[in-house]
Amino acid sequence: MKSFDYSRAVAAALIGMAVFGTAPAALADIKDYEFKLVDQTVKTGADKIVTVRLLNKKTGKPVPDAVIFATRLDMAPDGMQEMVTKVASVPGGEPGTYKFKVNFSMEGRWQLSLGAKVQGETGTVESKLVVTAQK
C-alpha cells in the first residue's frame, strides 16, 4: 500500500514540475518587429550601401541574428515595378543592423522589400521601405 501512495506522490510531483516548471511562452508577436531605414536618401550609382535596422517595436531595441531570406529593390513607388536591381547582403555592422549593396541606376524612389525570420518567433517579418536616390 505504501508503494502505491509513493508512486502517486511521484507522479503528482512530476506533473507539477511539468506544468509549473516550464518556461513561460514568448510574449512577443511577429507584428512587434519592424525594419527601419538608417538613411532615407542615397546617391545614385553602383555599389551603394543601404542600411536597415530590425527593431522590436515594444522595447525599441535592435534585433540581432535575424535571417533575411527575401530581398527585392524596384521602382514601384514611381510606377516602374519592372525597374528591378540586384540586392546583395554585406556582412558586418552593429547587432540588429543589416546592410545591402545595390545599384541605383537612376534617380527616384526605390522600394526595398524584405522578408526575415526572427529567432524564437513564428511567422515572417515583412517590410517595404522607400529609399530616395539622388544625384
VOBA-455563 format. One record per residue: residue number from 1; residue in one letter; z, x, y of N, C-alpha, C, O in turn. Coordinates in Angstrom, 1 decimal, padded with zeros to 4 digits, always signed. Layout:
N
{NUM, 'a', {Z, X, Y}, {Z, X, Y}, {Z, X, Y}, {Z, X, Y}} ...
//
This chain:
135
{1, 'm', {+000.0, +000.8, -001.2}, {+000.0, +000.0, +000.0}, {+000.0, +000.9, +001.3}, {-000.6, +000.5, +002.2}} {2, 'k', {+000.7, +002.0, +001.2}, {+000.8, +002.9, +002.4}, {-000.6, +003.5, +002.7}, {-000.9, +003.6, +003.8}} {3, 's', {-001.3, +003.8, +001.7}, {-002.7, +004.4, +001.9}, {-003.6, +003.4, +002.5}, {-004.4, +003.8, +003.3}} {4, 'f', {-003.4, +002.1, +002.2}, {-004.2, +001.0, +002.8}, {-003.9, +001.0, +004.3}, {-004.9, +000.9, +005.2}} {5, 'd', {-002.7, +001.0, +004.7}, {-002.3, +000.9, +006.1}, {-002.8, +002.2, +006.8}, {-003.2, +002.2, +008.0}} {6, 'y', {-002.6, +003.3, +006.2}, {-003.1, +004.6, +006.7}, {-004.6, +004.6, +007.0}, {-005.0, +005.1, +008.1}} {7, 's', {-005.4, +004.1, +006.1}, {-006.8, +004.1, +006.3}, {-007.2, +003.1, +007.4}, {-008.2, +003.4, +008.1}} {8, 'r', {-006.5, +002.0, +007.5}, {-006.8, +001.1, +008.6}, {-006.4, +001.8, +010.0}, {-007.2, +001.6, +010.9}} {9, 'a', {-005.4, +002.5, +010.0}, {-005.0, +003.2, +011.3}, {-006.0, +004.2, +011.6}, {-006.4, +004.4, +012.8}} {10, 'v', {-006.5, +005.0, +010.7}, {-007.5, +006.0, +010.9}, {-008.8, +005.3, +011.4}, {-009.4, +005.8, +012.3}} {11, 'a', {-009.2, +004.3, +010.7}, {-010.4, +003.5, +011.1}, {-010.3, +003.0, +012.5}, {-011.2, +003.1, +013.3}} {12, 'a', {-009.1, +002.4, +012.9}, {-008.9, +001.9, +014.2}, {-009.0, +003.0, +015.3}, {-009.5, +002.9, +016.4}} {13, 'a', {-008.4, +004.2, +014.9}, {-008.4, +005.3, +015.8}, {-009.8, +005.8, +016.1}, {-010.2, +006.1, +017.2}} {14, 'l', {-010.6, +005.9, +015.0}, {-012.0, +006.3, +015.1}, {-012.8, +005.4, +016.0}, {-013.6, +005.8, +016.8}} {15, 'i', {-012.6, +004.1, +015.8}, {-013.3, +003.1, +016.6}, {-012.9, +003.2, +018.0}, {-013.8, +003.1, +018.9}} {16, 'g', {-011.6, +003.4, +018.3}, {-011.1, +003.5, +019.7}, {-011.7, +004.8, +020.3}, {-012.1, +004.7, +021.5}} {17, 'm', {-011.8, +005.9, +019.6}, {-012.4, +007.1, +020.2}, {-013.9, +006.9, +020.4}, {-014.4, +007.4, +021.4}} {18, 'a', {-014.6, +006.1, +019.5}, {-016.0, +005.9, +019.7}, {-016.2, +005.1, +021.0}, {-017.2, +005.3, +021.7}} {19, 'v', {-015.4, +004.1, +021.2}, {-015.6, +003.1, +022.3}, {-015.2, +003.8, +023.6}, {-015.9, +003.7, +024.6}} {20, 'f', {-014.0, +004.3, +023.6}, {-013.4, +004.8, +024.9}, {-013.7, +006.3, +025.2}, {-013.5, +006.8, +026.3}} {21, 'g', {-014.1, +007.0, +024.1}, {-014.3, +008.4, +024.3}, {-015.7, +008.8, +024.7}, {-016.0, +010.0, +024.9}} {22, 't', {-016.6, +007.9, +024.7}, {-018.0, +008.2, +025.1}, {-018.1, +008.4, +026.6}, {-017.3, +007.9, +027.4}} {23, 'a', {-019.1, +009.2, +026.9}, {-019.4, +009.4, +028.4}, {-019.9, +008.2, +029.0}, {-020.5, +007.4, +028.4}} {24, 'p', {-019.5, +008.0, +030.3}, {-020.0, +006.7, +031.0}, {-021.5, +006.8, +031.1}, {-022.1, +007.8, +031.2}} {25, 'a', {-022.1, +005.6, +031.1}, {-023.5, +005.5, +031.3}, {-023.9, +006.0, +032.7}, {-023.2, +005.9, +033.6}} {26, 'a', {-025.1, +006.5, +032.8}, {-025.6, +007.0, +034.0}, {-025.7, +005.8, +035.0}, {-026.2, +004.8, +034.7}} {27, 'l', {-025.2, +006.1, +036.2}, {-025.2, +005.0, +037.2}, {-026.5, +005.1, +038.1}, {-026.7, +004.2, +038.9}} {28, 'a', {-027.3, +006.1, +038.0}, {-028.5, +006.3, +038.8}, {-029.6, +005.4, +038.2}, {-029.6, +005.1, +037.0}} {29, 'd', {-030.5, +005.1, +039.0}, {-031.7, +004.3, +038.6}, {-032.9, +005.2, +039.1}, {-032.8, +005.9, +040.1}} {30, 'i', {-034.0, +005.0, +038.4}, {-035.2, +005.8, +038.8}, {-035.6, +005.5, +040.2}, {-036.3, +006.3, +040.9}} {31, 'k', {-035.3, +004.3, +040.7}, {-035.6, +003.9, +042.1}, {-034.8, +004.6, +043.1}, {-035.0, +004.5, +044.3}} {32, 'd', {-033.7, +005.3, +042.6}, {-032.8, +006.1, +043.5}, {-033.4, +007.4, +043.9}, {-032.7, +008.2, +044.6}} {33, 'y', {-034.6, +007.8, +043.4}, {-035.2, +009.1, +043.7}, {-036.5, +008.9, +044.5}, {-037.2, +007.9, +044.4}} {34, 'e', {-036.8, +009.8, +045.4}, {-038.0, +009.8, +046.2}, {-038.4, +011.2, +046.6}, {-037.6, +012.1, +046.8}} {35, 'f', {-039.7, +011.3, +046.8}, {-040.3, +012.5, +047.3}, {-040.5, +012.4, +048.8}, {-040.8, +011.3, +049.3}} {36, 'k', {-040.2, +013.5, +049.5}, {-040.5, +013.5, +050.9}, {-041.2, +014.8, +051.3}, {-040.9, +015.9, +050.7}} {37, 'l', {-042.1, +014.7, +052.2}, {-042.9, +015.9, +052.7}, {-042.0, +016.8, +053.5}, {-041.2, +016.3, +054.3}} {38, 'v', {-042.0, +018.1, +053.4}, {-041.3, +019.0, +054.2}, {-042.0, +019.1, +055.6}, {-041.4, +019.0, +056.6}} {39, 'd', {-043.4, +019.2, +055.6}, {-044.2, +019.2, +056.8}, {-045.2, +018.1, +056.7}, {-045.9, +017.9, +055.7}} {40, 'q', {-045.3, +017.3, +057.7}, {-046.3, +016.1, +057.7}, {-047.7, +016.6, +058.0}, {-048.7, +015.9, +057.7}} {41, 't', {-047.9, +017.8, +058.7}, {-049.2, +018.3, +059.0}, {-049.4, +019.7, +058.4}, {-048.5, +020.4, +058.2}} {42, 'v', {-050.7, +020.0, +058.2}, {-051.1, +021.3, +057.7}, {-052.4, +021.6, +058.3}, {-053.2, +020.8, +058.7}} {43, 'k', {-052.7, +022.9, +058.3}, {-054.0, +023.4, +058.8}, {-055.1, +023.1, +057.8}, {-054.8, +023.2, +056.6}} {44, 't', {-056.3, +022.9, +058.2}, {-057.4, +022.7, +057.3}, {-057.8, +024.1, +056.7}, {-057.5, +025.1, +057.3}} {45, 'g', {-058.4, +024.1, +055.5}, {-058.8, +025.3, +054.9}, {-058.4, +025.4, +053.5}, {-057.7, +024.5, +052.9}} {46, 'a', {-058.7, +026.5, +052.8}, {-058.4, +026.7, +051.4}, {-057.0, +027.3, +051.2}, {-056.5, +028.0, +052.1}} {47, 'd', {-056.5, +027.1, +050.1}, {-055.2, +027.7, +049.6}, {-054.1, +027.4, +050.6}, {-053.3, +028.3, +050.9}} {48, 'k', {-054.0, +026.2, +051.0}, {-052.8, +025.8, +051.9}, {-051.7, +025.3, +051.0}, {-052.0, +024.7, +049.9}} {49, 'i', {-050.5, +025.5, +051.4}, {-049.3, +025.1, +050.7}, {-048.7, +023.8, +051.2}, {-048.5, +023.7, +052.4}} {50, 'v', {-048.5, +022.8, +050.4}, {-047.8, +021.6, +050.7}, {-046.5, +021.6, +049.9}, {-046.5, +021.8, +048.7}} {51, 't', {-045.4, +021.4, +050.6}, {-044.1, +021.4, +050.0}, {-043.5, +020.0, +050.1}, {-043.5, +019.4, +051.2}} {52, 'v', {-042.9, +019.6, +049.0}, {-042.2, +018.3, +049.0}, {-040.8, +018.5, +048.4}, {-040.5, +019.5, +047.7}} {53, 'r', {-039.9, +017.6, +048.8}, {-038.6, +017.6, +048.2}, {-038.4, +016.3, +047.4}, {-038.8, +015.2, +047.8}} {54, 'l', {-037.8, +016.5, +046.2}, {-037.4, +015.3, +045.5}, {-035.9, +015.1, +045.7}, {-035.0, +015.9, +045.5}} {55, 'l', {-035.6, +013.9, +046.3}, {-034.2, +013.6, +046.7}, {-033.6, +012.4, +046.0}, {-034.3, +011.5, +045.6}} {56, 'n', {-032.3, +012.5, +045.8}, {-031.6, +011.3, +045.3}, {-031.2, +010.5, +046.5}, {-030.5, +011.0, +047.4}} {57, 'k', {-031.7, +009.3, +046.7}, {-031.5, +008.5, +047.9}, {-030.1, +008.2, +048.1}, {-029.6, +008.0, +049.3}} {58, 'k', {-029.3, +008.0, +047.1}, {-027.9, +007.6, +047.2}, {-027.0, +008.8, +047.8}, {-026.1, +008.6, +048.6}} {59, 't', {-027.3, +010.0, +047.3}, {-026.5, +011.2, +047.6}, {-027.1, +012.0, +048.7}, {-026.4, +012.8, +049.4}} {60, 'g', {-028.4, +011.9, +048.9}, {-029.2, +012.7, +049.8}, {-029.4, +014.2, +049.3}, {-029.9, +015.0, +050.1}} {61, 'k', {-029.0, +014.4, +048.1}, {-029.1, +015.8, +047.5}, {-030.5, +016.0, +046.9}, {-031.0, +015.0, +046.3}} {62, 'p', {-031.0, +017.2, +046.9}, {-032.2, +017.5, +046.2}, {-032.0, +017.5, +044.7}, {-030.9, +017.7, +044.2}} {63, 'v', {-033.1, +017.1, +044.0}, {-033.1, +017.0, +042.5}, {-033.9, +018.2, +041.9}, {-035.1, +018.1, +042.0}} {64, 'p', {-033.2, +019.1, +041.3}, {-034.0, +020.3, +040.7}, {-034.5, +019.9, +039.3}, {-034.0, +018.9, +038.7}} {65, 'd', {-035.4, +020.7, +038.8}, {-035.8, +020.7, +037.5}, {-036.5, +019.4, +037.0}, {-036.5, +019.1, +035.9}} {66, 'a', {-037.1, +018.7, +038.0}, {-038.0, +017.5, +037.6}, {-039.3, +018.1, +037.0}, {-039.7, +019.2, +037.3}} {67, 'v', {-039.9, +017.3, +036.1}, {-041.1, +017.6, +035.5}, {-042.2, +016.8, +036.2}, {-042.3, +015.6, +036.0}} {68, 'i', {-043.0, +017.5, +037.0}, {-044.1, +016.8, +037.7}, {-045.3, +016.9, +036.8}, {-045.9, +018.0, +036.6}} {69, 'f', {-045.8, +015.7, +036.4}, {-046.9, +015.7, +035.4}, {-048.2, +015.1, +036.0}, {-049.2, +015.2, +035.3}} {70, 'a', {-048.1, +014.5, +037.2}, {-049.3, +013.9, +037.7}, {-049.4, +014.2, +039.2}, {-048.5, +014.0, +040.0}} {71, 't', {-050.5, +014.8, +039.6}, {-050.8, +015.1, +041.0}, {-052.2, +014.7, +041.3}, {-053.2, +014.9, +040.5}} {72, 'r', {-052.4, +014.2, +042.5}, {-053.8, +013.9, +043.0}, {-053.7, +014.0, +044.5}, {-052.8, +013.5, +045.1}} {73, 'l', {-054.8, +014.5, +045.1}, {-054.9, +014.6, +046.5}, {-056.3, +014.1, +046.9}, {-057.3, +014.6, +046.5}} {74, 'd', {-056.3, +013.0, +047.7}, {-057.6, +012.4, +048.1}, {-057.4, +011.9, +049.6}, {-056.3, +011.9, +050.2}} {75, 'm', {-058.5, +011.4, +050.1}, {-058.5, +011.0, +051.5}, {-058.5, +009.4, +051.6}, {-059.1, +008.8, +052.4}} {76, 'a', {-057.7, +008.8, +050.7}, {-057.6, +007.3, +050.6}, {-057.1, +006.7, +052.0}, {-057.6, +005.7, +052.3}} {77, 'p', {-056.2, +007.4, +052.7}, {-055.8, +006.8, +053.9}, {-056.9, +006.6, +055.0}, {-056.8, +005.8, +055.9}} {78, 'd', {-057.9, +007.5, +054.9}, {-059.1, +007.4, +055.8}, {-060.3, +006.6, +055.1}, {-061.4, +006.8, +055.6}} {79, 'g', {-060.0, +005.9, +054.0}, {-061.0, +005.1, +053.3}, {-062.0, +006.0, +052.5}, {-063.1, +005.5, +052.2}} {80, 'm', {-061.6, +007.2, +052.1}, {-062.5, +008.0, +051.3}, {-061.8, +008.5, +050.0}, {-061.6, +009.6, +049.8}} {81, 'q', {-061.5, +007.5, +049.2}, {-060.8, +007.8, +047.9}, {-061.6, +008.7, +047.0}, {-061.0, +009.5, +046.3}} {82, 'e', {-062.9, +008.8, +047.2}, {-063.8, +009.6, +046.4}, {-063.7, +011.1, +046.8}, {-064.1, +012.0, +046.1}} {83, 'm', {-063.1, +011.4, +048.0}, {-063.0, +012.7, +048.5}, {-061.7, +013.3, +047.9}, {-060.6, +013.1, +048.5}} {84, 'v', {-061.8, +014.0, +046.8}, {-060.7, +014.5, +046.0}, {-060.7, +016.0, +046.0}, {-061.8, +016.6, +046.0}} {85, 't', {-059.5, +016.6, +046.0}, {-059.4, +018.0, +045.8}, {-058.4, +018.4, +044.8}, {-057.5, +017.6, +044.5}} {86, 'k', {-058.5, +019.6, +044.3}, {-057.6, +020.0, +043.2}, {-056.2, +020.3, +043.8}, {-056.1, +020.7, +045.0}} {87, 'v', {-055.2, +020.2, +043.0}, {-053.8, +020.4, +043.3}, {-053.3, +021.4, +042.2}, {-053.4, +021.0, +041.1}} {88, 'a', {-052.7, +022.5, +042.7}, {-052.1, +023.4, +041.7}, {-050.6, +023.7, +042.1}, {-050.3, +024.0, +043.2}} {89, 's', {-049.8, +023.6, +041.1}, {-048.3, +023.9, +041.3}, {-048.2, +025.4, +041.6}, {-048.8, +026.2, +041.1}} {90, 'v', {-047.2, +025.6, +042.5}, {-046.9, +027.0, +042.9}, {-045.4, +027.2, +042.6}, {-044.6, +026.4, +043.0}} {91, 'p', {-045.1, +028.2, +041.8}, {-043.7, +028.5, +041.4}, {-042.9, +029.0, +042.6}, {-043.4, +029.4, +043.6}} {92, 'g', {-041.6, +028.9, +042.5}, {-040.7, +029.4, +043.5}, {-040.2, +028.3, +044.4}, {-040.6, +027.1, +044.3}} {93, 'g', {-039.4, +028.7, +045.3}, {-038.8, +027.7, +046.3}, {-037.4, +027.4, +046.0}, {-036.8, +027.8, +045.0}} {94, 'e', {-036.8, +026.6, +046.8}, {-035.4, +026.2, +046.7}, {-035.3, +025.1, +045.6}, {-036.3, +024.4, +045.3}} {95, 'p', {-034.2, +025.0, +044.9}, {-034.0, +023.9, +044.0}, {-034.3, +022.5, +044.6}, {-033.7, +022.3, +045.7}} {96, 'g', {-035.0, +021.7, +043.9}, {-035.4, +020.4, +044.5}, {-036.6, +020.4, +045.3}, {-037.0, +019.3, +045.8}} {97, 't', {-037.2, +021.6, +045.6}, {-038.5, +021.6, +046.4}, {-039.6, +022.0, +045.4}, {-039.4, +022.8, +044.5}} {98, 'y', {-040.7, +021.4, +045.7}, {-041.9, +021.6, +044.8}, {-043.1, +021.9, +045.7}, {-043.3, +021.2, +046.7}} {99, 'k', {-043.8, +023.0, +045.4}, {-044.9, +023.5, +046.2}, {-046.2, +023.3, +045.5}, {-046.3, +023.5, +044.2}} {100, 'f', {-047.3, +023.0, +046.2}, {-048.6, +022.8, +045.7}, {-049.6, +023.6, +046.5}, {-049.5, +023.5, +047.8}} {101, 'k', {-050.6, +024.2, +045.9}, {-051.6, +024.9, +046.6}, {-052.9, +023.9, +046.6}, {-053.3, +023.5, +045.5}} {102, 'v', {-053.4, +023.7, +047.8}, {-054.5, +022.7, +047.9}, {-055.6, +023.3, +048.8}, {-055.3, +024.2, +049.6}} {103, 'n', {-056.7, +022.6, +048.8}, {-057.8, +022.9, +049.7}, {-058.1, +021.7, +050.6}, {-058.6, +020.7, +050.1}} {104, 'f', {-057.8, +021.8, +051.8}, {-058.0, +020.8, +052.8}, {-059.4, +021.1, +053.4}, {-059.5, +021.8, +054.4}} {105, 's', {-060.5, +020.5, +052.9}, {-061.8, +020.9, +053.3}, {-062.2, +020.3, +054.6}, {-063.2, +020.7, +055.2}} {106, 'm', {-061.5, +019.2, +055.0}, {-061.8, +018.6, +056.3}, {-060.6, +018.0, +057.0}, {-059.6, +017.8, +056.3}} {107, 'e', {-060.7, +017.8, +058.3}, {-059.6, +017.2, +059.0}, {-059.4, +015.7, +058.6}, {-060.4, +015.1, +058.1}} {108, 'g', {-058.2, +015.2, +058.7}, {-057.9, +013.8, +058.4}, {-056.6, +013.6, +057.6}, {-055.8, +014.6, +057.5}} {109, 'r', {-056.4, +012.4, +057.2}, {-055.2, +012.1, +056.4}, {-055.5, +012.1, +055.0}, {-056.5, +011.5, +054.5}} {110, 'w', {-054.7, +012.9, +054.3}, {-054.8, +013.1, +052.8}, {-053.6, +012.4, +052.1}, {-052.5, +012.6, +052.6}} {111, 'q', {-053.9, +011.8, +051.0}, {-052.8, +011.2, +050.2}, {-052.5, +012.0, +049.0}, {-053.3, +012.2, +048.2}} {112, 'l', {-051.2, +012.5, +049.0}, {-050.7, +013.2, +047.8}, {-050.0, +012.3, +046.9}, {-048.9, +011.8, +047.3}} {113, 's', {-050.5, +012.0, +045.7}, {-049.9, +011.1, +044.8}, {-049.2, +012.0, +043.7}, {-049.8, +012.9, +043.1}} {114, 'l', {-047.9, +011.7, +043.4}, {-047.1, +012.4, +042.5}, {-046.5, +011.5, +041.5}, {-046.1, +010.4, +041.8}} {115, 'g', {-046.3, +012.0, +040.3}, {-045.6, +011.4, +039.2}, {-044.7, +012.4, +038.6}, {-045.1, +013.5, +038.2}} {116, 'a', {-043.4, +012.0, +038.4}, {-042.4, +013.0, +037.9}, {-041.4, +012.3, +037.0}, {-041.1, +011.2, +037.1}} {117, 'k', {-040.8, +013.1, +036.1}, {-039.7, +012.7, +035.2}, {-038.5, +013.5, +035.7}, {-038.5, +014.7, +035.9}} {118, 'v', {-037.4, +012.8, +035.9}, {-036.1, +013.4, +036.3}, {-035.3, +013.5, +035.0}, {-035.1, +012.5, +034.2}} {119, 'q', {-034.7, +014.7, +034.8}, {-033.9, +014.9, +033.6}, {-032.7, +013.9, +033.5}, {-032.0, +013.7, +034.5}} {120, 'g', {-032.5, +013.3, +032.4}, {-031.4, +012.3, +032.2}, {-031.7, +010.9, +032.6}, {-030.9, +010.1, +032.5}} {121, 'e', {-032.9, +010.7, +033.1}, {-033.3, +009.3, +033.6}, {-034.5, +008.8, +032.8}, {-035.3, +009.6, +032.4}} {122, 't', {-034.6, +007.5, +032.6}, {-035.7, +006.9, +032.0}, {-036.6, +006.4, +033.1}, {-036.2, +006.0, +034.2}} {123, 'g', {-037.9, +006.4, +032.9}, {-038.9, +006.0, +033.9}, {-039.5, +007.1, +034.6}, {-039.2, +008.3, +034.4}} {124, 't', {-040.4, +006.8, +035.5}, {-041.1, +007.8, +036.3}, {-040.9, +007.6, +037.8}, {-041.0, +006.5, +038.3}} {125, 'v', {-040.7, +008.7, +038.5}, {-040.7, +008.6, +040.0}, {-042.1, +008.8, +040.4}, {-042.8, +009.7, +040.1}} {126, 'e', {-042.6, +007.8, +041.1}, {-044.0, +007.8, +041.6}, {-044.0, +007.7, +043.1}, {-043.2, +007.0, +043.7}} {127, 's', {-044.8, +008.5, +043.7}, {-044.9, +008.5, +045.2}, {-046.3, +008.8, +045.7}, {-047.0, +009.5, +045.1}} {128, 'k', {-046.6, +008.2, +046.9}, {-047.8, +008.5, +047.6}, {-047.4, +008.9, +049.0}, {-046.9, +008.1, +049.8}} {129, 'l', {-047.7, +010.2, +049.3}, {-047.3, +010.8, +050.6}, {-048.6, +011.1, +051.4}, {-049.6, +011.5, +050.8}} {130, 'v', {-048.5, +010.9, +052.7}, {-049.7, +011.2, +053.6}, {-049.5, +012.4, +054.4}, {-048.5, +012.6, +055.1}} {131, 'v', {-050.4, +013.4, +054.2}, {-050.4, +014.7, +054.9}, {-051.6, +014.6, +055.8}, {-052.7, +014.2, +055.4}} {132, 't', {-051.4, +015.1, +057.1}, {-052.5, +015.2, +058.0}, {-053.0, +016.6, +058.1}, {-052.2, +017.5, +058.4}} {133, 'a', {-054.3, +016.8, +057.9}, {-054.9, +018.1, +058.0}, {-055.5, +018.2, +059.4}, {-056.3, +017.4, +059.8}} {134, 'q', {-055.2, +019.3, +060.1}, {-055.7, +019.5, +061.5}, {-056.2, +020.9, +061.6}, {-055.8, +021.8, +060.8}} {135, 'k', {-057.2, +021.1, +062.5}, {-057.7, +022.5, +062.8}, {-056.7, +023.3, +063.5}, {-056.9, +024.5, +063.9}} 
//
